[in-house]
Amino acid sequence: MRKYLKLISLTAMGMVLSFVFVFAKSPVLYVNNKAVPTKEGVPFVSNSVTYVPLKAVVTRMGDKYSYSSKTLTATVTLKNKTKIQVQAGKTYAKVNGKARYLVWTTKKGVKYPTSDKARIKNNVFYVPAPFVRDVMKYPLSTKTTSGKTVVYVGKQPKTTAKPTTPSAKTTDPDELAKQEFLKTWTPPKIKSKMTNDPVKNARILADELGLYQPDPDGAAAIFNPFAQSSGAWAFAVCEDTGIEGVDLEIGINQWNGNRWNPEFYKTPFIMKEVLKFYEIPGLYEILERGYSGKDVSAYLNKPLRMGKRIVTILNPADQVFIRVKFLD
């Protein structure tokens, strides 16, 4: 049948089907004390190095940015006329024609370059944060508070003294946004039972939970918290995987919302109903624990028996696929 929702047709629609699944909270990026929208790129950590979206940083710092899709090369021109060229997959950049490694490290008093490379992820060009600080000379700092990591580029936040007496009410802007959003939104509930017809199941999810079924004759459905479309999708499910021994695959792109995109706070509620529909409600607790920053490594990359289902949460690097085998 159509292997995973006709991947080619979805790619043509502009939907990148690489499922980003980060259990801990993803870092947040601020440039000159203004938050960068997630659609322009979300910082991520790979091999203990934080990566930031280059275009979002450069343009917000007031410098020039261009990109060649043919050579996968980003070109930055700073105000002082310094020209920097970075190519995806390379560990070095060219600064006014001279090669400079992106990241250096020091061990036992010896300084040497690392193997960290520029990368393209979800159609966004990323570079290691140390490169932005050390080569591009942008002010950069990283702060972690209450499990949330924030990367600041450009103007740095002012430090304020901690209150001597903690407030009973939360002051976290994301949590406040969540509370306000949930006051105005009522989560839908799944009413129907799972059937033996994958296409009908996708239609049920679309009708009862608001998922989007790109192909009326397809066995896949996408959850976009803004509208029934394939745009800003949070997760996708498909029973037509084309993978032997896999009856259902789930890919998660965005779990938690934030003050700029509170609509994504819908995701856990909708996912809970989807898992109930597929008779694997126990999986929800693992996901919720993982996305709240708790250690769930004991559940990853191995088959888990959940009732009449065998569930495997694959977590290679920064991509995850939840694969399910039906035993009945």
C-alpha positions as CSV (number, residue, x, y, z in Angstrom):
1,M,0.0,0.0,0.0
2,R,1.2,3.6,0.5
3,K,4.3,3.3,2.7
4,Y,3.9,5.6,5.6
5,L,1.3,8.0,4.2
6,K,2.9,8.3,0.8
7,L,6.1,9.9,2.0
8,I,6.9,11.4,-1.4
9,S,3.6,13.2,-1.7
10,L,3.9,14.6,1.8
11,T,7.4,15.8,1.2
12,A,6.1,17.6,-1.9
13,M,3.6,19.3,0.4
14,G,6.5,20.7,2.4
15,M,6.2,18.4,5.4
16,V,9.5,17.0,6.6
17,L,8.9,13.6,8.0
18,S,11.8,13.3,10.4
19,F,10.4,12.8,13.8
20,V,12.2,14.9,16.4
21,F,11.6,13.5,19.8
22,V,13.4,15.2,22.7
23,F,12.4,13.9,26.1
24,A,13.9,16.8,28.0
25,K,12.6,20.3,27.3
26,S,14.2,21.7,24.1
27,P,16.4,24.8,24.6
28,V,14.8,28.2,23.9
29,L,16.7,30.9,21.8
30,Y,16.7,34.6,22.5
31,V,18.5,37.1,20.3
32,N,18.9,40.6,21.7
33,N,16.5,39.6,24.4
34,K,13.7,38.7,22.0
35,A,12.5,35.1,21.6
36,V,13.0,33.5,18.3
37,P,9.8,31.8,17.0
38,T,10.1,28.0,16.9
39,K,9.2,28.0,13.2
40,E,12.6,29.6,12.5
41,G,14.5,26.8,14.3
42,V,14.7,25.3,17.8
43,P,18.1,24.9,19.5
44,F,19.1,21.3,20.2
45,V,21.9,19.4,21.8
46,S,24.1,16.8,20.1
47,N,27.2,15.3,21.6
48,S,26.9,17.7,24.5
49,V,27.1,20.7,22.1
50,T,24.2,23.1,21.7
51,Y,23.3,24.0,18.1
52,V,21.5,27.2,17.1
53,P,19.7,28.2,13.8
54,L,22.2,30.4,11.9
55,K,19.8,32.5,9.9
56,A,17.6,33.5,12.8
57,V,20.7,34.6,14.8
58,V,22.4,36.5,12.0
59,T,19.4,38.4,10.7
60,R,18.3,39.4,14.2
61,M,21.8,40.6,14.9
62,G,21.5,42.9,11.9
63,D,24.0,41.2,9.7
64,K,23.5,39.7,6.2
65,Y,22.7,36.0,5.5
66,S,22.4,34.1,2.3
67,Y,22.2,30.4,1.5
68,S,23.0,28.2,-1.5
69,S,20.9,25.1,-1.7
70,K,23.1,23.8,-4.4
71,T,26.3,23.7,-2.3
72,L,24.5,23.6,1.1
73,T,26.6,26.7,2.1
74,A,25.5,29.6,4.3
75,T,27.3,32.9,3.8
76,V,27.3,35.6,6.5
77,T,28.6,39.1,6.1
78,L,29.2,41.0,9.3
79,K,29.0,44.8,9.7
80,N,32.8,44.9,9.7
81,K,32.8,43.3,6.2
82,T,34.0,40.0,7.5
83,K,32.7,37.2,5.2
84,I,32.1,33.8,6.8
85,Q,31.1,30.8,4.8
86,V,29.9,27.6,6.4
87,Q,29.0,24.4,4.6
88,A,26.7,21.7,6.0
89,G,28.7,18.6,7.0
90,K,31.9,20.5,7.5
91,T,33.8,20.9,10.8
92,Y,35.3,24.2,9.6
93,A,34.2,27.5,8.1
94,K,36.0,30.0,5.8
95,V,36.5,33.4,7.4
96,N,37.7,35.9,4.7
97,G,38.9,32.8,2.8
98,K,40.8,31.3,5.7
99,A,39.7,28.0,7.3
100,R,38.6,28.1,10.9
101,Y,37.4,25.1,12.9
102,L,33.8,25.5,14.2
103,V,34.6,24.3,17.8
104,W,37.7,23.8,19.8
105,T,38.1,22.1,23.2
106,T,40.9,21.8,25.7
107,K,41.9,18.6,27.6
108,K,44.8,18.4,29.9
109,G,46.0,21.8,28.8
110,V,46.0,20.8,25.1
111,K,43.7,22.7,22.7
112,Y,42.4,20.8,19.7
113,P,39.4,21.0,17.2
114,T,36.4,18.8,17.6
115,S,34.4,16.8,15.1
116,D,31.3,19.0,15.5
117,K,29.8,20.0,12.1
118,A,27.3,22.4,10.6
119,R,24.0,20.6,10.1
120,I,20.7,20.9,8.3
121,K,17.7,19.8,10.3
122,N,14.1,20.1,9.3
123,N,15.2,22.5,6.5
124,V,17.0,24.8,8.9
125,F,20.8,25.4,8.8
126,Y,22.4,25.0,12.3
127,V,25.8,25.7,13.7
128,P,27.4,24.9,17.1
129,A,26.8,27.7,19.6
130,P,30.6,28.0,20.4
131,F,31.2,28.9,16.7
132,V,28.7,31.8,17.0
133,R,30.6,33.0,20.1
134,D,34.2,32.3,19.3
135,V,34.4,32.9,15.5
136,M,31.5,35.2,14.7
137,K,32.2,37.1,18.0
138,Y,28.5,37.4,19.0
139,P,27.9,37.6,22.7
140,L,26.5,34.3,23.8
141,S,25.5,32.7,27.1
142,T,23.4,29.7,28.2
143,K,21.4,29.6,31.3
144,T,19.4,26.7,32.8
145,T,16.6,27.4,35.2
146,S,14.0,24.9,36.5
147,G,15.1,22.3,33.9
148,K,14.7,24.8,31.0
149,T,17.8,25.9,29.0
150,V,17.8,29.3,27.4
151,V,20.5,30.4,24.8
152,Y,21.0,34.1,24.7
153,V,22.8,35.8,21.7
154,G,23.5,39.5,21.5
155,K,22.2,41.6,24.4
156,Q,22.4,39.6,27.5
157,P,19.6,39.5,30.1
158,K,20.0,41.6,33.2
159,T,20.6,39.7,36.4
160,T,18.2,40.2,39.2
161,A,18.4,39.3,42.8
162,K,16.5,36.2,43.8
163,P,13.5,36.9,46.1
164,T,14.1,36.0,49.7
165,T,10.6,34.5,50.0
166,P,9.3,32.3,47.2
167,S,5.9,33.2,45.8
168,A,3.2,30.6,46.0
169,K,2.0,31.4,42.4
170,T,4.0,30.5,39.3
171,T,5.8,33.3,37.4
172,D,7.0,31.1,34.6
173,P,5.6,32.7,31.4
174,D,5.2,29.4,29.7
175,E,3.2,27.9,32.6
176,L,1.1,31.0,32.8
177,A,0.4,30.7,29.1
178,K,-0.6,27.1,29.5
179,Q,-3.0,27.9,32.3
180,E,-4.7,30.7,30.3
181,F,-4.9,28.5,27.2
182,L,-6.5,25.6,29.0
183,K,-9.2,27.8,30.4
184,T,-10.5,28.4,26.9
185,W,-10.0,24.9,25.3
186,T,-11.9,21.7,26.1
187,P,-10.0,18.5,25.1
188,P,-12.0,16.2,22.8
189,K,-12.6,12.6,23.9
190,I,-12.4,9.5,21.7
191,K,-15.7,7.7,21.5
192,S,-15.2,5.0,19.0
193,K,-13.3,1.7,19.3
194,M,-10.4,0.7,17.1
195,T,-11.4,-1.3,14.0
196,N,-9.6,-3.7,11.7
197,D,-9.7,-1.2,8.9
198,P,-6.6,1.2,9.0
199,V,-8.2,3.7,6.7
200,K,-11.3,3.8,8.8
201,N,-9.2,4.3,12.0
202,A,-7.5,7.3,10.5
203,R,-10.9,8.7,9.6
204,I,-12.1,8.2,13.2
205,L,-9.1,10.1,14.5
206,A,-9.8,12.9,12.1
207,D,-13.5,13.1,12.9
208,E,-13.3,12.7,16.7
209,L,-10.0,14.2,17.7
210,G,-9.4,16.7,14.9
211,L,-6.4,15.0,13.2
212,Y,-5.8,15.5,9.5
213,Q,-6.1,12.7,6.9
214,P,-4.1,13.9,3.9
215,D,-5.2,10.9,1.8
216,P,-8.9,9.9,2.2
217,D,-7.8,6.4,1.2
218,G,-4.7,6.4,3.4
219,A,-4.0,4.9,6.8
220,A,-2.3,7.9,8.3
221,A,-3.4,10.9,10.2
222,I,-1.5,14.1,11.4
223,F,-2.2,16.3,14.4
224,N,-1.8,20.0,13.8
225,P,-2.9,22.0,16.8
226,F,-3.8,25.0,14.7
227,A,-5.9,23.4,11.9
228,Q,-6.7,20.2,10.1
229,S,-3.7,20.4,7.8
230,S,-0.1,19.1,7.5
231,G,1.4,22.4,8.4
232,A,2.7,22.9,12.0
233,W,2.2,19.2,12.9
234,A,2.8,17.9,16.4
235,F,2.6,14.2,15.7
236,A,1.6,11.7,13.0
237,V,0.3,8.1,13.2
238,C,0.1,5.5,10.5
239,E,-0.9,1.9,10.3
240,D,0.4,1.4,6.8
241,T,4.1,1.4,7.7
242,G,5.5,-1.0,5.1
243,I,7.8,-2.3,7.9
244,E,7.6,-6.0,8.7
245,G,6.2,-6.7,12.1
246,V,5.1,-3.1,12.7
247,D,1.3,-2.5,12.6
248,L,1.4,1.1,13.8
249,E,4.0,3.9,13.9
250,I,3.8,7.2,15.7
251,G,6.2,10.1,15.2
252,I,6.2,13.0,17.6
253,N,7.5,16.4,16.6
254,Q,6.2,18.8,19.4
255,W,4.9,17.8,22.8
256,N,4.9,20.9,24.9
257,G,3.7,24.4,24.1
258,N,5.1,27.7,25.1
259,R,4.1,31.3,25.5
260,W,4.4,31.9,21.8
261,N,2.7,28.7,20.6
262,P,0.3,27.7,23.4
263,E,-1.7,25.6,20.9
264,F,0.9,22.9,21.3
265,Y,-0.3,22.3,24.9
266,K,-3.1,20.4,23.2
267,T,-0.7,17.7,22.1
268,P,-0.5,15.6,25.4
269,F,-4.3,15.6,25.7
270,I,-4.8,14.5,22.1
271,M,-2.1,11.9,22.3
272,K,-3.6,10.4,25.4
273,E,-6.8,9.8,23.5
274,V,-5.0,8.3,20.5
275,L,-3.2,5.9,22.7
276,K,-6.4,4.9,24.4
277,F,-7.9,4.3,20.9
278,Y,-5.0,2.0,20.0
279,E,-5.3,0.3,23.4
280,I,-1.8,1.3,24.7
281,P,-2.7,3.9,27.4
282,G,0.3,2.8,29.4
283,L,2.6,4.4,26.8
284,Y,1.3,7.9,27.7
285,E,2.9,7.9,31.2
286,I,6.3,7.1,29.7
287,L,6.0,9.9,27.2
288,E,4.8,12.4,29.9
289,R,7.6,11.5,32.2
290,G,10.2,11.8,29.4
291,Y,9.0,15.2,28.2
292,S,8.9,16.5,31.8
293,G,12.7,15.8,31.9
294,K,12.6,12.5,33.9
295,D,14.9,9.6,33.0
296,V,13.0,7.1,30.8
297,S,16.1,5.4,29.3
298,A,15.0,2.1,30.8
299,Y,12.1,2.1,28.3
300,L,14.0,2.9,25.2
301,N,15.1,0.8,22.2
302,K,13.6,-2.5,23.5
303,P,10.2,-4.2,23.1
304,L,7.7,-3.5,25.9
305,R,4.7,-5.6,26.5
306,M,1.5,-3.5,27.0
307,G,-1.6,-5.7,27.1
308,K,-2.1,-7.1,23.6
309,R,0.6,-4.8,22.1
310,I,4.4,-4.9,21.8
311,V,5.7,-1.3,21.8
312,T,9.2,-0.2,20.9
313,I,10.4,3.3,21.4
314,L,13.3,3.8,19.1
315,N,15.6,6.7,20.0
316,P,18.6,6.8,17.6
317,A,20.3,10.2,18.1
318,D,17.6,12.9,18.0
319,Q,14.9,11.0,16.0
320,V,12.3,8.7,17.5
321,F,9.8,6.3,16.1
322,I,7.3,4.5,18.3
323,R,6.5,1.2,16.7
324,V,3.7,-1.1,17.7
325,K,2.8,-4.7,16.9
326,F,-0.7,-5.9,17.5
327,L,-0.9,-9.3,19.1
328,D,-4.6,-9.9,18.6
